[in-house]
Amino acid sequence: MTATPPPSPRLFDRGSWLEARRIGDILRKETIGGILLLTGAVLALIWANSPWRDGYETLRGFTFGPHSLHLDLSAATWAADGLLAIFFFVAGLELKREFVAGDLRDPRRAAVPIAAAVGGVLIPAVLYLVINASSADGQAKGWAIPTATDIAFALAVLAVIGRFLPHAMRTFLLTLAVVDDLLAIVIIAVFYTANLSILPLLAALVPLAVFTVLVQRRVRSWWLLLPLAFATWTLMHASGVHATVAGVLLGFAVPVLRSRKAGGPDAGPGLAEHFEHRFRPISAGVAVPVFAFMSAGVAVGGLSGLGSAFTDPVAIGIIVGLVLGKPIGITAATWLVTRFTRAKMDTGFAWIDVLGLAVLAGIGFTVSLLIGELAFGLGSDRDDHVKVAVLTGSLAAALLATIILRLRNRAYRRIHDEEAVDADRDAIPDVYQQPAASRTGTA
């Protein structure tokens, strides 16, 4: 008897209703966070370019924290190193959730978004390095700035322009951004650790190990876990490795599935999902907006200031990387994978949809600003040029994506209406109960 070959992977496959509902919940929270992020960035820009800009710099430079632990840091540093650790903790939880129980656990389904994310990192970095190839004053070390996608910012744009954007496209964008976050974490840990102290780094493994043992035993007591998490973060900060890496490692330590004693995977959400529900609102609603407020305020200096920024090869490389590099890398990598795996495009979609999402992925904000600070130093002239370039490139990407996705709004509305039909009133849209083969079209 001949074995039936597995079906070809599909691009923009909507997946299961359970996964679509979970991702929809995540996207709603991230969209609200994106709106708060934009609000914080705009307020920072207004204040930094007002007659009261000295007050903004005083606030950013205000130092507090225990000196004995070498944590007497400025408010801006606390936002970048401290609050963003919460953001990366949630990213770690989501990464592990995707690889253990989400779409990325299936290599065939994961191939396209992983390849797209890799392409979206490589091409912007290459374009940046080409533009800054002849530099002799350290400009090349900003190569990673245009490689990051800000999912909260992108979803805030979608909330305005893409009300009817199908679930499958939102899922693809979120999955791509999850892999993008993983690559950003590796880049920060490997390429932006200037002075490594081995003893604090090894010492950080002790509270991390205790934290891991407790969460693996499904302990949820905050008075046990938070001190261990803070100790891990403090020692990681002292080691020279960027402290946000501690957040990721702590997230990776949390189990995704329920233990057999607790009923197994089918008994409900595991500890990772529990923590994600608790901490995602803090990350999206507090940590990232405060970081945006502390980091986005740059004194433009009028037309002359903009002229100075836009003639800097660093700024040019960032803008080109975000606006051109991201869509080229993501679209080309997606095409190559579909070409070699014979993946088919789901019914109703076209390659312009991939391009629209790829352009939208050129919105780089939170991690781009963080890498800019690590590369050139917080508050330096070049760091100011980085901020102008990231804001400009992200705005240009948002406008271009708006135009492309708006062209397809009628098709998206038709798919959206189909996904809303629930004729049998069982609270599950009918399209999620159809055989997969009946929904497949060709690319």
Buried (B, 14 or more C-beta within 10 A) or exposed (E): EEEEEEEEBBBBBBBEBEBBBBBEEBBEBBBBBBBBBBBBBEBBBEBBBEEEBEEBBEBBEEEEBEEEEEBEBBBBBBBBBBBBBBBBBBBBBBBBBBBBBBBBEEEEBBBBBBBBBBBBBBBBBBBBBEBBEEBEEEBBBBBBBBBBBBBBBBBBBBBEBBEBBBBBBBBBBBBBBBBBBBBBBEBBBEBBBEEEEEEBBEBBBEBBEBBBEBBEEBEEEEEBBEEBBBBBBBBBBBBBBBBBBBBBBBBBBBBBBBBEEEEEBEEEBBBBBBBBBEBBBBBBBBBBBBBBBBBBBBBBBEEEBBEBBBEBBBBBBBBBBBBBBBBBBBBBBBBBBBEEBEBBBBBBBBBEBBBBBBBBBBBBBBBBBBBBBBBBEBBEEBBBBBBBBBBBBBBBBBEBBBEBBEEBBEBBBEBBEBBEEBEEEEEBBBBBEEEEEEBBEEB
